[in-house]
Amino acid sequence: MEHRVTQCICFDVSFETIWQRLCAGQTISDIHRELGCGGKCGLCVPYIKHMCKTGEIHPPVMWTQDFVSEGINPTPIDRLETLLEEEPSPPA
């Protein structure tokens, strides 16, 4: 089963809501000011950019190289990957 990213977790804003507002003529800045998405941890930002580029509302979980290949700055994802790599393994 492929996992999908469906929302900004910090502010509980679905990508479908963001997409509907974009289609209605709002800008990302408008949506951010009204709903907060992208303004806390930032992990949803590369996904929102991906959605704007492709129209894919529920993208699969993506990693740094996936975003870079699309020309999207993946800084929040890159930070997460670095933290995961540095996290010590649980004791055996």
KAWO-V404845 format. One record per residue. N is the residue number from 1. SS is DSSP state (2 for helix, 1 for strand, 0 for the rest). PHI is phi in radians with two decimals (999 if undefined). PSI is psi as a letter, one per 20 degrees, with the letter a starting at -180 (999 if undefined). Layout:
n=N ss=SS phi=PHI psi=PSI
n=N ss=SS phi=PHI psi=PSI
//
This chain:
n=1 ss=0 phi=999 psi=p
n=2 ss=0 phi=-1.50 psi=p
n=3 ss=0 phi=-1.38 psi=q
n=4 ss=1 phi=-2.11 psi=q
n=5 ss=0 phi=-1.76 psi=p
n=6 ss=0 phi=-2.11 psi=i
n=7 ss=1 phi=-2.88 psi=r
n=8 ss=1 phi=-1.38 psi=o
n=9 ss=0 phi=-1.23 psi=g
n=10 ss=0 phi=-1.04 psi=h
n=11 ss=0 phi=-1.99 psi=j
n=12 ss=0 phi=0.91 psi=l
n=13 ss=1 phi=-1.96 psi=o
n=14 ss=1 phi=-1.28 psi=q
n=15 ss=2 phi=-1.12 psi=h
n=16 ss=2 phi=-1.09 psi=g
n=17 ss=2 phi=-1.08 psi=g
n=18 ss=2 phi=-1.07 psi=g
n=19 ss=2 phi=-1.07 psi=g
n=20 ss=2 phi=-1.05 psi=g
n=21 ss=2 phi=-1.19 psi=h
n=22 ss=2 phi=-1.10 psi=g
n=23 ss=2 phi=-1.14 psi=h
n=24 ss=0 phi=-1.48 psi=j
n=25 ss=0 phi=1.80 psi=i
n=26 ss=0 phi=-1.33 psi=q
n=27 ss=0 phi=-1.63 psi=r
n=28 ss=2 phi=-1.03 psi=h
n=29 ss=2 phi=-1.09 psi=g
n=30 ss=2 phi=-1.04 psi=g
n=31 ss=2 phi=-1.12 psi=g
n=32 ss=2 phi=-1.07 psi=g
n=33 ss=2 phi=-1.08 psi=g
n=34 ss=2 phi=-1.39 psi=h
n=35 ss=2 phi=-1.98 psi=i
n=36 ss=0 phi=1.52 psi=i
n=37 ss=0 phi=-0.94 psi=p
n=38 ss=0 phi=1.48 psi=i
n=39 ss=0 phi=-1.82 psi=j
n=40 ss=0 phi=-2.16 psi=e
n=41 ss=0 phi=-1.35 psi=h
n=42 ss=0 phi=1.49 psi=i
n=43 ss=2 phi=-1.13 psi=h
n=44 ss=2 phi=-1.38 psi=i
n=45 ss=2 phi=-1.03 psi=g
n=46 ss=2 phi=-1.07 psi=h
n=47 ss=2 phi=-1.20 psi=h
n=48 ss=2 phi=-1.13 psi=g
n=49 ss=2 phi=-1.09 psi=g
n=50 ss=2 phi=-1.05 psi=g
n=51 ss=2 phi=-1.06 psi=g
n=52 ss=2 phi=-1.11 psi=h
n=53 ss=2 phi=-1.30 psi=h
n=54 ss=2 phi=-1.94 psi=h
n=55 ss=0 phi=1.40 psi=j
n=56 ss=0 phi=-1.41 psi=o
n=57 ss=0 phi=-1.41 psi=h
n=58 ss=0 phi=-2.15 psi=m
n=59 ss=0 phi=-1.26 psi=q
n=60 ss=1 phi=-1.22 psi=r
n=61 ss=0 phi=-1.05 psi=p
n=62 ss=0 phi=-2.15 psi=q
n=63 ss=0 phi=-2.09 psi=r
n=64 ss=2 phi=-0.83 psi=g
n=65 ss=2 phi=-1.08 psi=h
n=66 ss=2 phi=-1.15 psi=g
n=67 ss=2 phi=-1.20 psi=g
n=68 ss=2 phi=-1.04 psi=g
n=69 ss=2 phi=-1.12 psi=h
n=70 ss=0 phi=-1.70 psi=j
n=71 ss=0 phi=1.37 psi=k
n=72 ss=0 phi=-1.85 psi=p
n=73 ss=0 phi=-1.23 psi=o
n=74 ss=0 phi=-1.74 psi=k
n=75 ss=2 phi=-0.81 psi=g
n=76 ss=2 phi=-1.08 psi=h
n=77 ss=2 phi=-1.21 psi=g
n=78 ss=2 phi=-1.04 psi=g
n=79 ss=2 phi=-1.07 psi=g
n=80 ss=2 phi=-1.10 psi=g
n=81 ss=2 phi=-1.05 psi=g
n=82 ss=2 phi=-1.08 psi=g
n=83 ss=2 phi=-1.08 psi=g
n=84 ss=2 phi=-1.14 psi=h
n=85 ss=2 phi=-1.18 psi=h
n=86 ss=2 phi=-1.45 psi=i
n=87 ss=0 phi=-1.14 psi=p
n=88 ss=0 phi=-1.16 psi=q
n=89 ss=0 phi=-1.27 psi=q
n=90 ss=0 phi=-1.14 psi=q
n=91 ss=0 phi=-1.07 psi=q
n=92 ss=0 phi=-1.40 psi=999
//
